[in-house]
Each structure stands twice: as structure tokens, then as C-alpha cells.
Amino acid sequence: MPHIPLDPEFPGIRGLMAFRPETALPLNALVEVLLQGPSTLTPGERELIATFVSSRNCTQFCHNIHGAIAAAHLGGNEDVVRQVKVDFMQAEISPKLKALLKIAGKVQQDGKLVTPDDIEAARDEGATDLEIHDTVLIAAAFCMYNRYVDGLDTNQPADPAFYRERGKRVAREGYVSVSKEYVSSHSSAATR
């Protein structure tokens, strides 16, 4: 049960954004840039980074929704998403993404764990400085998002169909566009 009154119609971070809509736009704008904006990493690869970090943080809503968005970007490939969560080194992903996930995993634990060798290994696999930068920022941002969702004990559905359907929509329309459904309809929530 959530620690504060949240609309059960909007699970996970969506309920928090409906509760305090002033924060929704900047939070969604950041995730839109990081996961769907222009990049040499595909949206599917960036969603896998968010999924990986969220799964390591054990945040059910975030790793399920971002896994579903990743799968939507990857032609429905839920197997690769599952494999990234379980053992990314055995997943059918590029060596570059594996090197970036290694960095993301260290950021998830403590950013100071990232070493020059980790950066060099990613560069050796073809990662650019911008890709390394964005990997670190995605990992750091998702630690924040995960703690936001779990720290207020939001409703987190267990039904995979919920995530699949929502994931397809976010992959198609983007974060900012989709967020308008709960931000505009709940803009009076700030008076609480």
C-alpha cells in the first residue's frame, strides 16, 4: 500500500507524477532525451540499460515497464530483455553494449566503482564518449527513479500484459506525450 494517497489508476511512477504534476514534465523530459532522443545507441539499447539498472535495484515497475519498452523497440524480443536481467554477458547483444552495461552496473552500486579500465574496455568495443556519458547518466537517473517509486511504495502491477501494452505505447509515442494523460487530468493534485 502506498505511503501517500495515490490514484490506483496510475501505478508506479505514473501515480507519483499524477500526485505532483509539476515534477512530471522535467522527469519525463529527461528520460525522453536519454532513452528516445537522438543517439548512436538505439532506443532499444538505452531501454536495456534502464531495465538492467532497475532490475538490479529490484524495482518491479521500472524493470518491467522499461523491459517492455525495450522489447517493443527490439521487435518484441522479450528473451533478450530477460537475458539482460539475468546474465547480460550471455545475452545476444553487442560486445559494446555489454561493456556499457558493465559500467551501468557499477554506477548502480556506486559511481566511484567505475574505473579507467572499464572506460577503456567500452572504448575498445567502439563506445564513444557520448555513449559512455549517457550510459552513466541513464544508470544514475534510473537509480533515482527506482528509489522514487520504491521509497513511496507505489502500486506495481504483476500482470505482464499491462507492461507489454504500455511498453508498446511508450515506444511508439514517447514519454512526454504519454505522460500528458495523467498530468493534465490530475493537475489539481498539487493542492494536497
C-alpha positions as CSV (number, residue, x, y, z in Angstrom):
1,M,0.0,0.0,0.0
2,P,1.5,3.4,-1.0
3,H,2.8,5.6,1.8
4,I,0.8,8.6,0.5
5,P,-2.6,8.6,-1.2
6,L,-2.0,7.8,-4.9
7,D,-4.6,7.3,-7.7
8,P,-4.7,3.5,-8.2
9,E,-5.5,4.1,-11.9
10,F,-1.8,5.1,-12.3
11,P,0.7,2.5,-11.0
12,G,4.4,3.0,-10.4
13,I,5.9,6.4,-11.2
14,R,2.8,7.4,-13.0
15,G,0.9,7.7,-9.7
16,L,3.7,9.9,-8.3
17,M,3.7,12.1,-11.3
18,A,-0.1,12.5,-11.1
19,F,0.3,13.3,-7.4
20,R,2.8,16.1,-8.1
21,P,2.5,17.0,-11.8
22,E,5.0,19.9,-11.6
23,T,7.7,17.3,-11.4
24,A,6.4,15.1,-14.2
25,L,7.4,17.2,-17.1
26,P,11.1,17.6,-16.2
27,L,11.4,13.9,-15.1
28,N,9.7,12.8,-18.4
29,A,11.7,15.3,-20.5
30,L,15.0,13.9,-19.1
31,V,14.0,10.3,-19.7
32,E,12.8,11.2,-23.2
33,V,16.2,12.7,-24.1
34,L,18.1,9.8,-22.5
35,L,16.1,6.9,-23.9
36,Q,14.5,8.2,-27.1
37,G,16.3,11.3,-28.2
38,P,19.0,11.3,-30.9
39,S,21.8,8.9,-30.1
40,T,24.2,6.4,-31.7
41,L,22.8,3.9,-29.3
42,T,19.4,2.6,-30.3
43,P,16.3,3.3,-28.2
44,G,16.2,-0.5,-27.5
45,E,19.8,-0.5,-26.3
46,R,19.2,2.5,-24.0
47,E,16.0,0.9,-22.6
48,L,18.0,-2.2,-21.9
49,I,20.4,-0.1,-19.8
50,A,17.4,1.3,-17.8
51,T,15.9,-2.2,-17.5
52,F,19.2,-3.6,-16.3
53,V,19.7,-1.0,-13.6
54,S,16.1,-1.2,-12.5
55,S,16.3,-5.0,-12.2
56,R,19.4,-4.7,-10.1
57,N,17.6,-2.3,-7.9
58,C,14.7,-4.8,-7.7
59,T,12.2,-2.1,-8.7
60,Q,9.4,-4.3,-10.3
61,F,7.5,-1.5,-12.0
62,C,10.6,0.1,-13.6
63,H,12.3,-3.1,-14.8
64,N,9.0,-4.4,-16.2
65,I,7.9,-1.3,-18.0
66,H,11.3,-0.5,-19.4
67,G,11.8,-4.1,-20.3
68,A,8.5,-4.0,-22.2
69,I,9.6,-0.7,-23.9
70,A,12.9,-2.3,-24.8
71,A,11.2,-5.4,-26.2
72,A,8.9,-3.2,-28.3
73,H,11.9,-1.4,-29.8
74,L,13.6,-4.8,-30.4
75,G,10.8,-6.3,-32.4
76,G,9.1,-7.9,-29.5
77,N,12.2,-9.8,-28.3
78,E,11.4,-10.4,-24.7
79,D,14.0,-13.2,-24.5
80,V,16.9,-10.7,-24.8
81,V,15.3,-8.5,-22.2
82,R,15.1,-11.4,-19.8
83,Q,18.7,-12.5,-20.5
84,V,20.0,-8.9,-19.8
85,K,18.3,-9.0,-16.4
86,V,19.7,-12.5,-15.6
87,D,23.1,-12.5,-17.2
88,F,23.9,-9.8,-19.7
89,M,27.2,-11.3,-20.6
90,Q,25.4,-14.3,-22.1
91,A,22.7,-12.1,-23.8
92,E,22.6,-11.8,-27.6
93,I,23.6,-8.1,-27.5
94,S,26.7,-6.4,-28.9
95,P,30.1,-6.5,-27.1
96,K,29.8,-2.7,-26.9
97,L,26.5,-2.9,-25.1
98,K,27.9,-5.5,-22.7
99,A,30.8,-3.1,-21.9
100,L,28.4,-0.3,-21.3
101,L,26.2,-2.5,-19.1
102,K,29.3,-3.3,-17.0
103,I,29.7,0.4,-16.4
104,A,26.0,0.9,-15.7
105,G,26.1,-1.9,-13.1
106,K,29.0,-0.3,-11.3
107,V,27.2,3.1,-11.3
108,Q,24.1,1.3,-9.9
109,Q,26.3,0.1,-6.9
110,D,28.5,3.2,-6.5
111,G,29.7,5.6,-9.3
112,K,33.2,5.5,-7.8
113,L,33.5,1.9,-8.8
114,V,33.8,2.8,-12.5
115,T,37.5,2.5,-13.4
116,P,39.6,3.8,-16.2
117,D,39.9,0.2,-17.4
118,D,36.0,0.0,-17.6
119,I,36.0,3.1,-19.8
120,E,38.9,1.8,-21.9
121,A,37.1,-1.5,-22.4
122,A,34.0,0.2,-23.6
123,R,36.1,2.4,-26.0
124,D,37.8,-0.8,-27.2
125,E,34.4,-2.1,-28.2
126,G,33.6,1.1,-30.1
127,A,31.7,3.1,-27.5
128,T,32.0,6.9,-27.9
129,D,32.5,9.3,-25.1
130,L,28.9,10.4,-25.6
131,E,27.6,6.8,-25.3
132,I,29.7,6.4,-22.1
133,H,28.4,9.6,-20.7
134,D,24.8,8.7,-21.5
135,T,25.2,5.2,-20.0
136,V,26.4,6.7,-16.7
137,L,23.6,9.3,-16.7
138,I,20.9,6.7,-17.6
139,A,22.2,4.4,-14.7
140,A,22.3,7.3,-12.2
141,A,18.9,8.6,-13.3
142,F,17.3,5.2,-13.0
143,C,18.7,4.8,-9.5
144,M,16.8,8.0,-8.7
145,Y,13.6,6.9,-10.5
146,N,13.8,3.5,-8.8
147,R,14.2,5.0,-5.3
148,Y,11.3,7.4,-6.0
149,V,9.0,4.5,-7.0
150,D,10.0,2.2,-4.1
151,G,10.5,4.9,-1.5
152,L,6.8,5.8,-1.6
153,D,5.8,2.1,-2.1
154,T,3.8,2.7,-5.3
155,N,1.3,0.2,-6.7
156,Q,3.3,-2.1,-9.0
157,P,1.1,-4.5,-11.1
158,A,2.3,-8.1,-11.6
159,D,0.4,-8.7,-14.9
160,P,2.9,-8.8,-17.8
161,A,0.2,-7.9,-20.2
162,F,-0.1,-4.4,-18.5
163,Y,3.6,-3.7,-19.2
164,R,3.5,-5.2,-22.7
165,E,0.7,-2.9,-23.8
166,R,2.0,0.2,-22.0
167,G,5.5,-0.5,-23.4
168,K,4.3,-0.6,-27.0
169,R,2.6,2.7,-26.5
170,V,5.6,4.5,-24.9
171,A,7.9,3.1,-27.5
172,R,5.6,4.5,-30.2
173,E,4.6,7.8,-28.7
174,G,7.4,8.8,-26.3
175,Y,7.4,9.6,-22.6
176,V,6.4,13.3,-22.7
177,S,3.4,12.6,-25.0
178,V,2.1,9.6,-23.0
179,S,2.6,11.4,-19.6
180,K,0.0,14.1,-20.6
181,E,-2.8,11.6,-19.9
182,Y,-2.2,11.6,-16.1
183,V,-0.5,15.0,-15.7
184,S,-3.3,17.1,-17.2
185,S,-6.1,15.1,-15.7
186,H,-4.6,15.4,-12.2
187,S,-3.1,18.9,-12.2
188,S,-5.2,19.7,-9.2
189,A,-3.3,17.1,-7.2
190,A,-0.7,19.7,-6.2
191,T,-3.1,21.2,-3.7
192,R,-2.7,18.3,-1.4
